[in-house]
């Protein structure tokens, strides 16, 4: 009998020897930690500064690995590929539930045992990202990932480029479907950023679901992943684990005719931006597919994070954060588009709405009350002129642009709002309206509407002189 303990004690790194039960049905048998050196045992049983520990029980040679930790499909797949299929395994994983990353190496062992197959498991732990370990990949994977990086970095249109990248990933995995889905668990929203479907596969896009409840599936994925950076389901045994752990999602997968799946979170700076997954992939090439998807997810998440940041900056530069409508800078850019002939339209209506009485409210009730009045005014205008463009042109002045709206309809809305403005206690506006039946000149329309607005404001102050602005 080979002395397994003597073998692991000769390693200068944290090392154990694992065994995998041989089965005739293709399923992964029981996995045991047969022996481990002192470095490995101490690292697994040691608590970190947050009280986390890998092994929940003291190590006993020959016990099933599930004595020490929760069932882990990725770990089982690594063991099966190495011990049973005799393939060397290298992976760099970043478990969310721990404060460190693991650089692991597994090598098959030639031990004559009719019931078990064996492999070594060595690991290095690091508390910071290790770029050298992450880039230690096969030449084929490196080539594919390099193509992905070049495409994403040179993208003028990220959406179009991402569609190409996702099609490439689906093809590499020989999968029926590949999808990048964005999630916002705070807002309870989800959206498909990009997906690719194999022709004649019979698979449908997640876009067709159009259900807010789907975000709950995504929320459950986080629980099922349990801090892992990858979930791979490749056979009935794996799906049985999901059926027990997440029965609602399991039913959804079966209903969608999913036979195999690889799911990865798109994490960036500790935040989950969404998920990437492939379904019905080539299960004979699981290690290569996992390696490709893990690195692809890393770069896809980075590009999406940059894309979202730029969108937020653009939003901040173009929106009035108090009222939720576009700001004066956006208004000026829009006017330029009109002047350059970039806005096709058959008719143009322009409405200036100046909020009456803002200064007295600020002076007597404070700026919080004034801010509330501005927000209320903005909401009233948006409700009244639904389907139009809204801009905060100045402190208490709003511009509404109505494209291809009937003149009579706009006039009726302006008049109705004007009547309400004259009623005590209501939010009050001075309104100016001008309409071009043709394309016209937007500068002329804005000038005329502005003139009419000041005429209306004069009538308001003539009627309510106590509300007249005081400098």
Secondary structure, 3 states (H helix, E strand, C coil): CCCHHHHHCCCCCEEEEEEEECCCCCCCCCEEEEEECHHHHHHHHCCCCCCCCCCCCCCCCCEEHHHCCCCCHHHHHHHHHHHHCCCCEEEEECCCCCCCEEEEEEEEECCCCCCEEEEEEEEEEECCCCHHHHCCCCHHHHHHHHHHHHHHHCCCCHHHHHHHHHHHHHHHCCCCEEEEEEEECCCCEEEEEEEEECCCCCCCCHHHHCCCCHHHHHHHHHHHHCCCCCEEECCHHHHHHHHHHCHHHHHHHHHCCCCCEEEEEEEECCEEEEEEEEECCCHHHHHHHHHHHHHHHHHHHHHHHHHHHHHHHHHHHHECCCCCCECHHHHHHHHHHHHCCCCCCCCEEEEEEEECCHHHHHHHHCHHHHHHHHHHHHHHHHHHCCCCEEEECCCCEEEEEEECCCHHHHHHHHHHHHHHHCCCCCCCEEEEEEEECCCCCHHHHHHHHHHHHHHHHHHHHHHCHHHCCCC
